[in-house]
Amino acid sequence: MFKVSISSRADKEFAKLSSNLKQKFYEEFKRIAQDLFRHPNVEKIRETERGYRLRIGRWRILFSF
């Protein structure tokens, strides 16, 4: 299991989102926390050792572990 944390800058942007979109993000974060590598929308970022991205609508969530 992974722990999901958000940077302060991302948290400020997150606060501006609609409640429906926030809920979608929470659901996806829960899925990532359960098993990062089995999530269908997570892709490895090329030329990085541990960089990944998750696409949610028009948003891209960049993360590493």
N, CA and C of each residue as an Amber inpcrd file, in Angstrom:
protein
   195
   0.8420000  -1.1800000   0.0000000   0.0000000   0.0000000   0.0000000
   0.8860000   1.2430000   0.0000000   0.4560000   2.2550000  -0.7130000
   1.1820000   3.5140000  -0.8190000   0.4540000   4.6000000  -0.0360000
   1.1890000   5.6270000   0.3380000   0.6000000   6.7950000   0.9840000
   0.5800000   7.9300000  -0.0410000  -0.5470000   8.5680000  -0.1980000
  -0.6930000   9.6720000  -1.1420000  -0.6350000  10.9730000  -0.3640000
   0.2830000  11.8540000  -0.7520000   0.3510000  13.1850000  -0.1490000
   0.4160000  14.2180000  -1.2710000  -0.0810000  15.4010000  -0.9820000
  -0.1850000  16.4600000  -1.9820000   0.6700000  17.6370000  -1.5470000
   1.4130000  18.2080000  -2.4990000   2.2320000  19.3770000  -2.1850000
   1.3220000  20.5630000  -1.8630000   1.8690000  21.5530000  -1.1790000
   1.0590000  22.7160000  -0.7990000   0.5820000  23.4770000  -2.0320000
   1.3920000  23.5500000  -3.0600000   1.0010000  24.2350000  -4.2900000
  -0.1630000  23.4960000  -4.9650000  -0.0570000  22.1710000  -5.0240000
  -1.1300000  21.3800000  -5.6230000  -2.3990000  21.4760000  -4.7860000
  -2.2440000  21.5430000  -3.4760000  -3.4020000  21.6390000  -2.5840000
  -4.1700000  22.9350000  -2.8270000  -3.4670000  24.0170000  -3.1060000
  -4.1280000  25.3000000  -3.3990000  -4.9500000  25.1860000  -4.6850000
  -4.3900000  24.5420000  -5.7030000  -5.1140000  24.3520000  -6.9600000
  -6.2960000  23.4040000  -6.7650000  -6.0720000  22.3780000  -5.9700000
  -7.1070000  21.3890000  -5.6810000  -8.3150000  22.0500000  -5.0160000
  -8.0800000  23.0080000  -4.1510000  -9.1580000  23.6980000  -3.4380000
 -10.0680000  24.4710000  -4.3890000  -9.5660000  24.8420000  -5.5430000
 -10.3410000  25.6130000  -6.5130000 -11.2660000  24.7500000  -7.3740000
 -11.1060000  23.4410000  -7.3250000 -11.8740000  22.5500000  -8.1840000
 -13.3100000  22.3880000  -7.6930000 -14.1740000  21.9730000  -8.6050000
 -15.5670000  21.6980000  -8.2260000 -15.6080000  20.4640000  -7.3270000
 -16.6720000  20.3380000  -6.5670000 -16.7760000  19.2060000  -5.6370000
 -16.8430000  17.8710000  -6.3850000 -17.4690000  17.8510000  -7.5660000
 -17.5230000  16.6140000  -8.3560000 -16.1310000  16.1720000  -8.7920000
 -15.3310000  17.1150000  -9.2380000 -13.9790000  16.7860000  -9.6820000
 -13.1040000  16.3870000  -8.4980000 -13.2820000  17.0670000  -7.3690000
 -12.5320000  16.6940000  -6.1600000 -12.8380000  15.2510000  -5.7730000
 -14.1060000  14.8700000  -5.8440000 -14.5030000  13.5070000  -5.5030000
 -13.8360000  12.5020000  -6.4380000 -13.7830000  12.8350000  -7.7150000
 -13.1300000  11.9520000  -8.6900000 -11.6430000  11.7950000  -8.3500000
 -10.9990000  12.8870000  -7.9980000  -9.5800000  12.8310000  -7.6160000
  -9.3930000  11.9420000  -6.3920000 -10.2420000  12.1210000  -5.3690000
 -10.1440000  11.3020000  -4.1540000 -10.2640000   9.8160000  -4.4880000
 -11.2270000   9.4820000  -5.3450000 -11.4150000   8.0860000  -5.7260000
 -10.1740000   7.5310000  -6.4230000  -9.6010000   8.3180000  -7.3100000
  -8.4050000   7.8620000  -8.0230000  -7.2010000   7.7620000  -7.0880000
  -7.0810000   8.6880000  -6.1470000  -5.9900000   8.6220000  -5.1690000
  -6.1040000   7.3590000  -4.3150000  -7.3270000   6.9920000  -3.9490000
  -7.5350000   5.7610000  -3.1800000  -7.0860000   4.5500000  -3.9860000
  -7.4280000   4.5390000  -5.2730000  -7.0270000   3.4120000  -6.1270000
  -5.5090000   3.3370000  -6.2570000  -4.8660000   4.4790000  -6.3800000
  -3.4050000   4.5030000  -6.4640000  -2.7970000   3.9910000  -5.1700000
  -3.3410000   4.4210000  -4.0510000  -2.8100000   4.0020000  -2.7560000
  -2.9150000   2.4890000  -2.5750000  -3.9630000   1.8890000  -3.0990000
  -4.1400000   0.4430000  -2.9760000  -3.0990000  -0.3200000  -3.7930000
  -2.9520000   0.0510000  -5.0540000  -1.9750000  -0.6310000  -5.9050000
  -1.6550000   0.2370000  -7.1150000  -0.5920000   0.9480000  -7.0290000
  -0.1600000   1.8830000  -8.0710000  -0.0280000   1.2150000  -9.4330000
   0.5330000   0.0360000  -9.4680000   0.8890000  -0.6030000 -10.7290000
  -0.2780000  -1.2930000 -11.4280000  -1.4100000  -1.4240000 -10.7700000
  -2.5600000  -2.0610000 -11.3960000  -3.5900000  -1.0470000 -11.8770000
  -3.3540000   0.2280000 -11.6400000  -4.2810000   1.2660000 -12.0840000
  -4.1800000   1.3840000 -13.6020000  -5.2990000   1.3470000 -14.3170000
  -5.2390000   1.3400000 -15.7920000  -4.7670000   2.6480000 -16.4230000
  -4.8720000   3.7730000 -15.7220000  -4.5020000   5.0640000 -16.3160000
  -3.1510000   5.5880000 -15.8590000  -2.4130000   4.8140000 -15.1110000
  -1.0900000   5.2400000 -14.6530000  -0.0520000   4.8140000 -15.6890000
   0.7690000   5.7570000 -16.0990000   1.8290000   5.4660000 -17.0690000
   3.1680000   5.9400000 -16.5200000   4.2070000   5.1960000 -16.8170000
   5.5540000   5.5800000 -16.4140000   6.0180000   6.7330000 -17.2970000
   6.6740000   7.7020000 -16.6940000   7.2330000   8.8170000 -17.4510000
   8.6090000   8.3780000 -17.9410000   8.8090000   8.4660000 -19.2330000
  10.0880000   8.0500000 -19.8110000  11.2380000   8.8710000 -19.2640000
  12.3760000   8.2500000 -19.2280000  13.6350000   8.8780000 -18.7980000
  13.6350000   9.2910000 -17.3300000  12.7610000   8.7040000 -16.5360000
  12.8060000   8.9040000 -15.0940000  12.8680000   7.5360000 -14.4430000
  13.4390000   7.5090000 -13.2810000  13.5500000   6.2310000 -12.5890000
  12.2360000   5.8250000 -11.9290000  11.5870000   6.7950000 -11.2430000
  10.3700000   6.4700000 -10.5090000   9.2430000   7.4550000 -10.7740000
   9.2350000   8.1160000 -11.9100000   8.1980000   9.0890000 -12.2290000
   7.0240000   8.4580000 -12.9570000   5.8180000   8.8190000 -12.5420000
   4.5920000   8.3050000 -13.1390000   3.6070000   9.4390000 -13.3190000
   2.5860000   9.1750000 -14.1480000   1.5220000  10.1560000 -14.3180000
   0.1930000   9.4440000 -14.3740000  -0.8190000  10.1600000 -13.9340000
  -2.1930000   9.6850000 -13.9750000  -3.0070000  10.7580000 -14.6630000
  -3.7710000  10.3730000 -15.6520000  -4.6130000  11.3320000 -16.3590000
  -6.0510000  11.1940000 -15.8500000  -6.6100000  12.3360000 -15.4230000
  -8.0050000  12.4030000 -14.9850000  -8.6470000  13.5410000 -15.7760000
  -9.4200000  13.1950000 -16.7740000 -10.0070000  14.2110000 -17.6460000
  -8.9020000  14.9910000 -18.3460000  -8.9230000  16.2950000 -18.2160000
  -7.8790000  17.1120000 -18.8410000  -6.6850000  17.3250000 -17.9140000
  -6.7550000  16.7850000 -16.7190000  -5.7150000  16.9510000 -15.7080000
  -4.7020000  15.8190000 -15.7720000  -3.4530000  16.1440000 -15.5040000
  -2.4080000  15.1360000 -15.3550000  -1.8330000  15.2690000 -13.9550000
  -1.8030000  14.1710000 -13.2540000  -1.2410000  14.1200000 -11.9130000
   0.1280000  13.4650000 -12.0540000   1.1860000  14.1960000 -11.6970000
   2.5370000  13.6680000 -11.7560000   2.9600000  13.2600000 -10.3600000
   3.5990000  12.0970000 -10.2560000   4.0180000  11.6360000  -8.9350000
   5.1810000  10.6640000  -9.0460000   5.7790000  10.4260000  -7.9180000
   6.8390000   9.4220000  -7.8000000   6.6400000   8.7140000  -6.4760000
   7.3560000   7.6360000  -6.2890000   7.2490000   6.9000000  -5.0350000
   8.6250000   6.6110000  -4.4950000
